[in-house]
Amino acid sequence: MAMRIDPCRAARALAAIVFMLTGAVASAQPQSARPDPLLAHGFERADAGPATDAAAARFLAQATFGPTLEDIAHLRAVGYAAWIDEQLALPASTQVPYLDWVTTLPSQPDGNNHVTDATRLEIWAINALGTPDPSRGNVRPRDALRQRVAFALSEIFVVSNKNGTLAYQPWALASWYDMLATNAFGSYRTLLEDVTLHPAMGIYLSHIQNQKADPTRNIRPDENYAREVMQLFSVGLVQLAADGTPVLAGGQPVPTYDQATVRGFAAVFTGWNWNNTGCGPGSYTCCTVQTYTNCGPYDYNVPAWKLPMQPIEPFHDTTSSKQLLAYPGSTLPGGVLAAGGNARAELAAALDNLSQHPNVGPFIARRLIQRLVTSNPSPAYIGRVAAVFANDGQGTRGNLGAVVRAVLLDAEARFGQWNDTARFGKLREPLVRTTHLWRAMNAASTGGRIDTINPYPPIEDWYGQGPLRSPSVFNFFRPDFRRHGEIAAAGLYSPEFQILSDTMAVGTPNRLFSLAFCWHSDGESCWTNGRGATLYLDTARDATLAASDPDALLARYDLLFLSGQMSPFMRATLRTRLVAITGANRGRQRVQHALYLILNSPEYAIQK
C-alpha cells in the first residue's frame, strides 16, 4: 500500500506555524477572545439557553465526546434541560452484544470474526462516536451523554486490561463497561454494589474467592478491595466538609478510616465467588476447602465473566464483629457491624455504611466535575453538586442522573470561563482530543466496522490512554496531581498533565497529523485495510467552503473545536497560512492544515 505523502517532511514544514501558535512569535493582535461577561451572563439562569451556537458547542464539549454541527443545531432547538432529559431517557448502547455478533460472522483469513480486546475498543469507539453500528442494522448510538459519563466513571471505578488475567477477557471488560453505562444515571448505591460484585473487579482487586481468616492454614482476608473501595470509590482518605474541603483538627486533615476499618471491610468481603460455575450451597463439591480456588470459568466467553459474584457461606466470616466507618448518622453504632450475618446481608450493611457517609457527595462531585468540566472547581461548585447528591429534590440520595445534570448546568460550568479565567478549565485528554476530531468531522468507515489495529498507528495505543487500559487502579492520572512550575506554585491541580510526558508531547501531534493528513474522504488516503473498516474524516464536507472562503472555514472550526473562543491572534495566524495554500486541491489541504494546527494549539489543548 503506497504512502502518498511524507509525514516527516510535512511535519517539519508545519513546525514553524505550530511554534507561532504557542504565542512565542510576537504579534500586535489581541491575544484574547473573551467577551464582556455582562453581555452573556447575569440576566438569565445558567440552565437557560444555549443562547448561541458557541454556547451549545461548549456544553457539548463537556457533555459528549465532542460536538457535531447536527448536535449543536438540535441543542439550540430544544435547550439544555430538554436535551439532558432526552439523554437520560435513552437506553444504554452496550458492548457485549457486539462481541457476540462478531463471533457469528464468516471466518476470514485476517480473523474478522475473532474477538480480542481490540474488538472491545471497536464497539467502544462506535458508541462514543455515534457511528452506525453494523451489529444493530447500522443504527447510530444516540446516548452521547451516557457514553461520556460512563467513560468518566471508568476513570473513577477502575479495572484494566493491564491486569494479566483481564488482558485476555474482552467479554469481562465489555460487561464491566456496560455495567457502568447502565448505572451512569442511576443510584450510586446500586452502582457501588454492581462494582463490588462484578467478576472483573473481583479479579482486578483480588477479592473474588476471598476467604475468612484461618490462622491454622495461614489464611487472612485479602485487604486490597477493602482499601480501594474506600480510598478511590467512595469516601477518600480524609474527612471532607460538604464543599469538599478537608476537615482539620489541630491544623491537620482528619483520616477517614484506619487499619482496623480496612480489616473490617476485608472480613465483610469474604465468601464471594464466581457465579454459574457449579459453586453453591447444598451438595456441590467444587467449593470444598481444598478446591475453592479452582472454581473459575473455563473460557473467556461464558456467563461467569458477566454475572455478579455469588456468596459461598462456608467461606464467609460470620463469627467476628467488623469495624466499619464511624460517623454521625451511621445506622451502625460506632460503625461496628455485629457478628452473625450472612455474606449477602453483611455486604448490604457495609455498602450502606459506605454510601451514606457524608464524604461521598463531595468526593464523587469533585471527580465528575474534574472529568467533565474543570480541574479546579470552587468549593461552592462542589458543594452545590454534593447537595444534589445528598437530595435530588425528591428525597433521593445518590441519584447520579441528577448529579450529572447539576454538574453541567451549574453557573460555574456555564460561565466559569469568563468569571475565573486563571483557574477554570482542564487539559483535554488525548483520547478525547481524538474522539472530538472524529465526531466533528463525521468520521466513518465504508463498511461500518472500525479497525483498531490498522492502519498504523493502531487506535488501541491512544498515545498513553485507552478505555479500560489504565496502568493502575489510580487511573491514568490522579485528581490531586499538580504539574511542577506555575501550576503547583499557584496551588492548582492539573490531573491530565500527569500523562503529558515528553513522549506524549510528541506522539499526540504525530497521531493527529496522521489522522488529518492520511485518513480522509476527499482524494487519496495513505493506507487502507482492504475491508472497509478504516475511519475516514469527512474532509469533502468542508473542502468547497475552504477553497472559496477560508474565513468561513475558520469560523466553522472555531465553533466545532474551540466553542467560539479562538483569539484574534490565532485566527489571523491561521488565515495567513490557509490563504497561502493554492492550487487545485487547496480546499482539502486547507481543511487538513486547519485541523492539524488547531488541534495542536495551546488554545485548543485547554478545554475552557
MARGUBA-222765 format. One record per residue (C-alpha): residue number from 1; chain; x, y, z. Coordinates in steps of 0.05 Angstrom, whole numbers. Example, Ala and Ser with C-alpha at 12.3 -4.5 7.8 and 13.67 -1.06 7.14 Angstrom:
2
ATOM nuvex semar     c1     c2     c3
ATOM     1     A    246    -90    156
ATOM     2     A    273    -21    143
***
This chain:
608
ATOM nuvex semar     c1     c2     c3
ATOM     1     A      0      0      0
ATOM     2     A     34     63    -24
ATOM     3     A     48    123     20
ATOM     4     A     21    185    -14
ATOM     5     A     55    239     28
ATOM     6     A    118    245     70
ATOM     7     A     94    258    141
ATOM     8     A    163    277    167
ATOM     9     A    174    330    112
ATOM    10     A    104    358    121
ATOM    11     A    111    359    196
ATOM    12     A    175    399    191
ATOM    13     A    142    447    144
ATOM    14     A     87    459    194
ATOM    15     A    131    463    255
ATOM    16     A    142    538    248
ATOM    17     A     67    550    246
ATOM    18     A     56    509    309
ATOM    19     A    111    549    343
ATOM    20     A     76    613    324
ATOM    21     A     11    588    354
ATOM    22     A     44    580    421
ATOM    23     A     50    655    425
ATOM    24     A    125    653    420
ATOM    25     A    123    699    360
ATOM    26     A    106    770    377
ATOM    27     A     42    797    349
ATOM    28     A      5    862    353
ATOM    29     A    -61    824    351
ATOM    30     A   -103    819    414
ATOM    31     A    -90    752    449
ATOM    32     A   -158    742    480
ATOM    33     A   -227    727    452
ATOM    34     A   -260    734    520
ATOM    35     A   -325    773    515
ATOM    36     A   -352    820    567
ATOM    37     A   -386    775    619
ATOM    38     A   -442    826    628
ATOM    39     A   -463    813    556
ATOM    40     A   -470    739    566
ATOM    41     A   -483    725    639
ATOM    42     A   -524    756    693
ATOM    43     A   -593    764    663
ATOM    44     A   -613    691    655
ATOM    45     A   -606    627    695
ATOM    46     A   -547    583    680
ATOM    47     A   -592    527    654
ATOM    48     A   -627    574    605
ATOM    49     A   -607    572    532
ATOM    50     A   -560    560    499
ATOM    51     A   -565    630    471
ATOM    52     A   -513    619    416
ATOM    53     A   -483    563    375
ATOM    54     A   -417    574    412
ATOM    55     A   -450    563    479
ATOM    56     A   -482    499    452
ATOM    57     A   -415    474    426
ATOM    58     A   -381    488    492
ATOM    59     A   -435    450    530
ATOM    60     A   -428    390    483
ATOM    61     A   -352    390    491
ATOM    62     A   -365    377    565
ATOM    63     A   -424    330    559
ATOM    64     A   -403    287    500
ATOM    65     A   -341    262    464
ATOM    66     A   -345    325    421
ATOM    67     A   -397    369    387
ATOM    68     A   -423    359    316
ATOM    69     A   -458    410    273
ATOM    70     A   -522    369    278
ATOM    71     A   -518    364    354
ATOM    72     A   -506    438    361
ATOM    73     A   -569    453    319
ATOM    74     A   -611    404    359
ATOM    75     A   -587    431    426
ATOM    76     A   -603    502    404
ATOM    77     A   -673    478    384
ATOM    78     A   -691    442    449
ATOM    79     A   -647    476    503
ATOM    80     A   -602    448    557
ATOM    81     A   -656    419    603
ATOM    82     A   -695    383    548
ATOM    83     A   -631    356    517
ATOM    84     A   -610    326    584
ATOM    85     A   -679    297    593
ATOM    86     A   -674    264    525
ATOM    87     A   -606    235    541
ATOM    88     A   -627    209    610
ATOM    89     A   -686    172    577
ATOM    90     A   -644    137    524
ATOM    91     A   -624     65    538
ATOM    92     A   -550     48    543
ATOM    93     A   -513     28    480
ATOM    94     A   -475    -33    503
ATOM    95     A   -414    -73    481
ATOM    96     A   -426   -147    498
ATOM    97     A   -478   -157    442
ATOM    98     A   -428   -131    392
ATOM    99     A   -375   -181    414
ATOM   100     A   -427   -236    409
ATOM   101     A   -445   -212    338
ATOM   102     A   -373   -213    315
ATOM   103     A   -368   -287    331
ATOM   104     A   -426   -301    283
ATOM   105     A   -390   -270    223
ATOM   106     A   -360   -315    169
ATOM   107     A   -287   -330    184
ATOM   108     A   -236   -291    143
ATOM   109     A   -161   -301    137
ATOM   110     A   -149   -237    177
ATOM   111     A   -190   -263    236
ATOM   112     A   -251   -220    221
ATOM   113     A   -294   -259    270
ATOM   114     A   -242   -267    324
ATOM   115     A   -257   -227    387
ATOM   116     A   -199   -194    424
ATOM   117     A   -192   -131    466
ATOM   118     A   -185    -93    400
ATOM   119     A   -257   -115    385
ATOM   120     A   -279    -85    451
ATOM   121     A   -245    -19    432
ATOM   122     A   -281    -22    365
ATOM   123     A   -350    -22    396
ATOM   124     A   -327     29    448
ATOM   125     A   -309     75    390
ATOM   126     A   -375     62    354
ATOM   127     A   -414     80    416
ATOM   128     A   -371    140    434
ATOM   129     A   -372    169    364
ATOM   130     A   -443    151    347
ATOM   131     A   -424    118    281
ATOM   132     A   -471     66    251
ATOM   133     A   -469      0    290
ATOM   134     A   -467    -57    240
ATOM   135     A   -488   -107    294
ATOM   136     A   -555    -70    300
ATOM   137     A   -572    -57    228
ATOM   138     A   -528      6    226
ATOM   139     A   -569     42    279
ATOM   140     A   -530    101    306
ATOM   141     A   -519    102    382
ATOM   142     A   -551    165    408
ATOM   143     A   -535    163    483
ATOM   144     A   -476    211    477
ATOM   145     A   -482    237    549
ATOM   146     A   -487    167    578
ATOM   147     A   -425    145    540
ATOM   148     A   -385    205    563
ATOM   149     A   -406    195    636
ATOM   150     A   -391    121    631
ATOM   151     A   -320    138    610
ATOM   152     A   -314    187    668
ATOM   153     A   -338    132    715
ATOM   154     A   -288     83    685
ATOM   155     A   -233    131    708
ATOM   156     A   -261    131    779
ATOM   157     A   -281     58    786
ATOM   158     A   -220     29    751
ATOM   159     A   -208    -40    723
ATOM   160     A   -158    -50    668
ATOM   161     A   -135    -99    615
ATOM   162     A    -65    -86    641
ATOM   163     A    -82   -140    692
ATOM   164     A    -52   -205    669
ATOM   165     A   -118   -242    671
ATOM   166     A   -164   -187    645
ATOM   167     A   -118   -175    585
ATOM   168     A   -148   -238    554
ATOM   169     A   -220   -227    576
ATOM   170     A   -255   -179    528
ATOM   171     A   -325   -202    548
ATOM   172     A   -309   -188    622
ATOM   173     A   -285   -118    606
ATOM   174     A   -342   -104    558
ATOM   175     A   -391   -127    611
ATOM   176     A   -357    -82    662
ATOM   177     A   -364    -21    616
ATOM   178     A   -437    -39    601
ATOM   179     A   -449    -41    676
ATOM   180     A   -420     29    684
ATOM   181     A   -461     55    625
ATOM   182     A   -525     24    652
ATOM   183     A   -514     54    720
ATOM   184     A   -489    122    696
ATOM   185     A   -555    157    712
ATOM   186     A   -580    110    767
ATOM   187     A   -567    101    840
ATOM   188     A   -496    108    868
ATOM   189     A   -512     54    919
ATOM   190     A   -533      6    864
ATOM   191     A   -471     24    824
ATOM   192     A   -427     11    884
ATOM   193     A   -457    -58    894
ATOM   194     A   -451    -75    820
ATOM   195     A   -378    -53    821
ATOM   196     A   -364    -95    883
ATOM   197     A   -395   -159    855
ATOM   198     A   -371   -155    783
ATOM   199     A   -321   -210    770
ATOM   200     A   -275   -162    732
ATOM   201     A   -267   -122    796
ATOM   202     A   -262   -186    836
ATOM   203     A   -202   -206    794
ATOM   204     A   -172   -136    789
ATOM   205     A   -173   -121    864
ATOM   206     A   -168   -194    885
ATOM   207     A   -229   -202    930
ATOM   208     A   -260   -258    889
ATOM   209     A   -252   -323    928
ATOM   210     A   -232   -282    989
ATOM   211     A   -235   -329   1049
ATOM   212     A   -248   -317   1123
ATOM   213     A   -189   -319   1169
ATOM   214     A   -160   -387   1185
ATOM   215     A    -96   -380   1226
ATOM   216     A    -81   -454   1224
ATOM   217     A    -76   -450   1148
ATOM   218     A    -45   -381   1148
ATOM   219     A   -105   -351   1112
ATOM   220     A   -125   -279   1124
ATOM   221     A   -177   -238   1085
ATOM   222     A   -148   -201   1026
ATOM   223     A   -149   -126   1041
ATOM   224     A   -140    -99    971
ATOM   225     A   -211    -83    952
ATOM   226     A   -229    -63   1024
ATOM   227     A   -177     -8   1020
ATOM   228     A   -191     17    950
ATOM   229     A   -267     17    956
ATOM   230     A   -258     70   1010
ATOM   231     A   -198    109    983
ATOM   232     A   -218    112    909
ATOM   233     A   -292     95    902
ATOM   234     A   -329    128    959
ATOM   235     A   -300    168   1017
ATOM   236     A   -227    183   1004
ATOM   237     A   -171    188   1054
ATOM   238     A   -192    248   1096
ATOM   239     A   -257    275   1125
ATOM   240     A   -289    327   1079
ATOM   241     A   -336    384   1092
ATOM   242     A   -398    390   1049
ATOM   243     A   -360    432    999
ATOM   244     A   -303    382    992
ATOM   245     A   -252    420   1034
ATOM   246     A   -214    377   1085
ATOM   247     A   -237    377   1157
ATOM   248     A   -178    397   1201
ATOM   249     A   -161    380   1273
ATOM   250     A   -100    415   1302
ATOM   251     A    -85    441   1232
ATOM   252     A    -82    371   1202
ATOM   253     A   -132    333   1159
ATOM   254     A   -173    281   1197
ATOM   255     A   -166    210   1168
ATOM   256     A   -230    178   1144
ATOM   257     A   -211    108   1166
ATOM   258     A   -155     67   1197
ATOM   259     A   -126     -2   1191
ATOM   260     A   -180    -32   1236
ATOM   261     A   -232     -6   1186
ATOM   262     A   -194    -38   1128
ATOM   263     A   -194   -105   1164
ATOM   264     A   -268    -98   1180
ATOM   265     A   -287    -88   1107
ATOM   266     A   -239   -143   1085
ATOM   267     A   -276   -191   1131
ATOM   268     A   -342   -169   1100
ATOM   269     A   -317   -184   1030
ATOM   270     A   -304   -257   1045
ATOM   271     A   -341   -316   1014
ATOM   272     A   -355   -287    945
ATOM   273     A   -341   -330    885
ATOM   274     A   -357   -340    811
ATOM   275     A   -429   -345    790
ATOM   276     A   -457   -401    747
ATOM   277     A   -397   -447    755
ATOM   278     A   -430   -501    797
ATOM   279     A   -408   -469    863
ATOM   280     A   -465   -461    912
ATOM   281     A   -499   -488    974
ATOM   282     A   -522   -560    982
ATOM   283     A   -486   -618    950
ATOM   284     A   -439   -581    904
ATOM   285     A   -368   -606    913
ATOM   286     A   -325   -555    876
ATOM   287     A   -327   -507    934
ATOM   288     A   -297   -550    988
ATOM   289     A   -239   -521   1027
ATOM   290     A   -190   -559    983
ATOM   291     A   -217   -537    915
ATOM   292     A   -249   -469    930
ATOM   293     A   -199   -431    887
ATOM   294     A   -207   -476    827
ATOM   295     A   -278   -455    810
ATOM   296     A   -263   -403    757
ATOM   297     A   -295   -401    687
ATOM   298     A   -266   -448    635
ATOM   299     A   -268   -399    576
ATOM   300     A   -269   -325    562
ATOM   301     A   -340   -321    535
ATOM   302     A   -381   -354    590
ATOM   303     A   -435   -325    635
ATOM   304     A   -389   -325    697
ATOM   305     A   -349   -267    668
ATOM   306     A   -412   -225    663
ATOM   307     A   -455   -246    723
ATOM   308     A   -448   -218    794
ATOM   309     A   -407   -260    842
ATOM   310     A   -448   -304    888
ATOM   311     A   -438   -318    963
ATOM   312     A   -409   -384    987
ATOM   313     A   -427   -382   1060
ATOM   314     A   -375   -432   1088
ATOM   315     A   -321   -383   1068
ATOM   316     A   -354   -320   1096
ATOM   317     A   -334   -294   1165
ATOM   318     A   -396   -297   1209
ATOM   319     A   -362   -303   1276
ATOM   320     A   -330   -235   1286
ATOM   321     A   -357   -165   1292
ATOM   322     A   -329   -117   1240
ATOM   323     A   -306    -46   1248
ATOM   324     A   -333     -4   1191
ATOM   325     A   -338     71   1182
ATOM   326     A   -359    110   1243
ATOM   327     A   -393    177   1230
ATOM   328     A   -452    218   1256
ATOM   329     A   -517    189   1230
ATOM   330     A   -490    120   1216
ATOM   331     A   -540     64   1227
ATOM   332     A   -484     22   1258
ATOM   333     A   -468     44   1329
ATOM   334     A   -395     63   1329
ATOM   335     A   -391     37   1258
ATOM   336     A   -389    -35   1285
ATOM   337     A   -424    -90   1246
ATOM   338     A   -445   -144   1295
ATOM   339     A   -425   -216   1282
ATOM   340     A   -473   -268   1256
ATOM   341     A   -497   -241   1189
ATOM   342     A   -492   -280   1124
ATOM   343     A   -449   -256   1066
ATOM   344     A   -504   -220   1028
ATOM   345     A   -534   -185   1090
ATOM   346     A   -465   -162   1113
ATOM   347     A   -447   -137   1044
ATOM   348     A   -511    -96   1042
ATOM   349     A   -497    -66   1110
ATOM   350     A   -426    -50   1091
ATOM   351     A   -445    -16   1025
ATOM   352     A   -499     23   1061
ATOM   353     A   -446     45   1111
ATOM   354     A   -402     69   1054
ATOM   355     A   -455    102   1011
ATOM   356     A   -487    140   1069
ATOM   357     A   -421    171   1092
ATOM   358     A   -423    247   1086
ATOM   359     A   -358    246   1046
ATOM   360     A   -388    211    986
ATOM   361     A   -426    270    958
ATOM   362     A   -367    319    954
ATOM   363     A   -319    262    936
ATOM   364     A   -359    240    874
ATOM   365     A   -380    311    857
ATOM   366     A   -308    335    851
ATOM   367     A   -286    276    809
ATOM   368     A   -343    282    759
ATOM   369     A   -332    357    754
ATOM   370     A   -258    346    740
ATOM   371     A   -273    294    687
ATOM   372     A   -325    335    650
ATOM   373     A   -315    409    665
ATOM   374     A   -255    437    702
ATOM   375     A   -195    412    742
ATOM   376     A   -203    464    797
ATOM   377     A   -276    472    816
ATOM   378     A   -291    521    871
ATOM   379     A   -314    494    938
ATOM   380     A   -381    527    925
ATOM   381     A   -389    489    859
ATOM   382     A   -371    423    893
ATOM   383     A   -419    439    950
ATOM   384     A   -477    452    903
ATOM   385     A   -467    387    866
ATOM   386     A   -456    349    932
ATOM   387     A   -522    377    958
ATOM   388     A   -557    346    898
ATOM   389     A   -523    280    912
ATOM   390     A   -550    284    984
ATOM   391     A   -620    301    960
ATOM   392     A   -642    305    887
ATOM   393     A   -701    347    905
ATOM   394     A   -746    287    913
ATOM   395     A   -714    260    976
ATOM   396     A   -668    211    940
ATOM   397     A   -595    205    957
ATOM   398     A   -543    186    905
ATOM   399     A   -584    199    842
ATOM   400     A   -528    202    791
ATOM   401     A   -572    229    735
ATOM   402     A   -589    289    779
ATOM   403     A   -515    296    798
ATOM   404     A   -494    298    725
ATOM   405     A   -547    350    710
ATOM   406     A   -522    392    768
ATOM   407     A   -450    386    744
ATOM   408     A   -467    410    674
ATOM   409     A   -518    464    689
ATOM   410     A   -483    497    747
ATOM   411     A   -467    570    737
ATOM   412     A   -393    555    744
ATOM   413     A   -396    504    688
ATOM   414     A   -433    550    642
ATOM   415     A   -397    616    658
ATOM   416     A   -333    597    693
ATOM   417     A   -290    610    632
ATOM   418     A   -306    684    639
ATOM   419     A   -312    692    714
ATOM   420     A   -249    655    736
ATOM   421     A   -202    653    677
ATOM   422     A   -140    638    719
ATOM   423     A   -168    574    749
ATOM   424     A   -221    549    702
ATOM   425     A   -212    494    650
ATOM   426     A   -177    428    640
ATOM   427     A   -125    397    595
ATOM   428     A   -162    356    543
ATOM   429     A   -146    282    550
ATOM   430     A   -111    253    488
ATOM   431     A   -167    203    476
ATOM   432     A   -219    259    479
ATOM   433     A   -179    301    430
ATOM   434     A   -182    243    381
ATOM   435     A   -257    229    390
ATOM   436     A   -270    304    384
ATOM   437     A   -236    306    316
ATOM   438     A   -273    244    292
ATOM   439     A   -342    269    315
ATOM   440     A   -333    340    289
ATOM   441     A   -311    314    221
ATOM   442     A   -365    260    215
ATOM   443     A   -312    205    213
ATOM   444     A   -339    139    186
ATOM   445     A   -316     75    153
ATOM   446     A   -343     48     89
ATOM   447     A   -363    -19    119
ATOM   448     A   -387      2    188
ATOM   449     A   -333    -33    228
ATOM   450     A   -273      4    257
ATOM   451     A   -204    -27    252
ATOM   452     A   -168    -14    318
ATOM   453     A   -103    -47    296
ATOM   454     A    -91    -20    225
ATOM   455     A    -74     28    195
ATOM   456     A    -14     48    236
ATOM   457     A    -12     76    289
ATOM   458     A    -63     30    320
ATOM   459     A   -123     63    352
ATOM   460     A   -114     19    413
ATOM   461     A    -49     55    430
ATOM   462     A    -86    121    441
ATOM   463     A    -18    152    458
ATOM   464     A    -19    134    531
ATOM   465     A    -93    126    541
ATOM   466     A   -149     79    522
ATOM   467     A   -215     57    554
ATOM   468     A   -202      7    609
ATOM   469     A   -128      8    595
ATOM   470     A   -103     46    656
ATOM   471     A    -35     25    683
ATOM   472     A    -62     21    754
ATOM   473     A   -124     27    797
ATOM   474     A   -106    100    807
ATOM   475     A   -126    115    735
ATOM   476     A    -82    147    682
ATOM   477     A    -75    208    727
ATOM   478     A    -94    227    797
ATOM   479     A   -144    281    815
ATOM   480     A    -94    316    860
ATOM   481     A    -35    316    812
ATOM   482     A      0    384    806
ATOM   483     A     47    399    748
ATOM   484     A    112    427    774
ATOM   485     A    122    500    760
ATOM   486     A     69    554    755
ATOM   487     A     11    507    766
ATOM   488     A     38    478    830
ATOM   489     A     61    547    853
ATOM   490     A    -10    573    844
ATOM   491     A    -37    515    886
ATOM   492     A    -77    488    827
ATOM   493     A    -89    416    805
ATOM   494     A    -76    391    735
ATOM   495     A    -94    317    732
ATOM   496     A    -86    305    657
ATOM   497     A    -17    336    657
ATOM   498     A      7    274    694
ATOM   499     A      9    236    628
ATOM   500     A     36    294    587
ATOM   501     A    105    263    583
ATOM   502     A    159    281    532
ATOM   503     A    136    221    491
ATOM   504     A     63    242    495
ATOM   505     A     80    314    477
ATOM   506     A    110    289    411
ATOM   507     A     66    228    400
ATOM   508     A     -1    264    404
ATOM   509     A     14    315    350
ATOM   510     A     43    260    306
ATOM   511     A    -21    220    314
ATOM   512     A    -64    280    299
ATOM   513     A    -22    293    237
ATOM   514     A    -35    222    213
ATOM   515     A   -110    229    226
ATOM   516     A   -115    296    190
ATOM   517     A    -70    282    130
ATOM   518     A    -74    207    120
ATOM   519     A   -146    184    131
ATOM   520     A   -195    230     96
ATOM   521     A   -253    223     48
ATOM   522     A   -231    273     -5
ATOM   523     A   -180    243    -53
ATOM   524     A   -127    190    -40
ATOM   525     A   -111    169     31
ATOM   526     A    -46    140     57
ATOM   527     A    -70     70     74
ATOM   528     A   -130     25     73
ATOM   529     A   -140    -40    109
ATOM   530     A   -176    -70     50
ATOM   531     A   -241    -89     85
ATOM   532     A   -277    -23     95
ATOM   533     A   -261    -14    169
ATOM   534     A   -216     48    166
ATOM   535     A   -244    112    196
ATOM   536     A   -241    170    147
ATOM   537     A   -251    243    163
ATOM   538     A   -304    275    120
ATOM   539     A   -258    329     93
ATOM   540     A   -301    333     30
ATOM   541     A   -356    366     72
ATOM   542     A   -314    428     83
ATOM   543     A   -267    428     22
ATOM   544     A   -310    472    -23
ATOM   545     A   -321    522     33
ATOM   546     A   -246    523     48
ATOM   547     A   -228    534    -24
ATOM   548     A   -273    594    -32
ATOM   549     A   -276    625     37
ATOM   550     A   -222    607     88
ATOM   551     A   -252    657    137
ATOM   552     A   -317    617    137
ATOM   553     A   -277    553    147
ATOM   554     A   -243    583    208
ATOM   555     A   -309    606    236
ATOM   556     A   -336    535    229
ATOM   557     A   -276    504    263
ATOM   558     A   -274    557    316
ATOM   559     A   -345    534    333
ATOM   560     A   -332    460    329
ATOM   561     A   -265    457    364
ATOM   562     A   -258    520    407
ATOM   563     A   -331    536    422
ATOM   564     A   -323    605    392
ATOM   565     A   -264    623    437
ATOM   566     A   -209    629    384
ATOM   567     A   -167    690    396
ATOM   568     A   -158    743    342
ATOM   569     A    -83    727    341
ATOM   570     A    -96    653    328
ATOM   571     A   -148    668    275
ATOM   572     A   -102    716    238
ATOM   573     A    -44    667    241
ATOM   574     A    -86    610    214
ATOM   575     A   -116    654    160
ATOM   576     A    -47    674    135
ATOM   577     A    -28    600    129
ATOM   578     A    -92    579     95
ATOM   579     A    -92    635     44
ATOM   580     A    -21    616     24
ATOM   581     A    -45    547      3
ATOM   582     A    -66    549    -70
ATOM   583     A    -76    500   -127
ATOM   584     A   -129    451   -148
ATOM   585     A   -130    414    -82
ATOM   586     A   -128    476    -38
ATOM   587     A   -196    461     -8
ATOM   588     A   -177    394     22
ATOM   589     A   -107    418     40
ATOM   590     A   -134    479     76
ATOM   591     A   -181    434    116
ATOM   592     A   -123    389    135
ATOM   593     A    -76    445    155
ATOM   594     A   -130    479    195
ATOM   595     A   -147    415    232
ATOM   596     A    -75    398    248
ATOM   597     A    -57    467    272
ATOM   598     A   -120    478    313
ATOM   599     A   -116    411    348
ATOM   600     A    -44    422    367
ATOM   601     A    -53    494    391
ATOM   602     A    -50    514    464
ATOM   603     A   -117    548    458
ATOM   604     A   -150    482    438
ATOM   605     A   -109    439    486
ATOM   606     A   -142    471    546
ATOM   607     A   -217    460    548
ATOM   608     A   -250    523    572
***
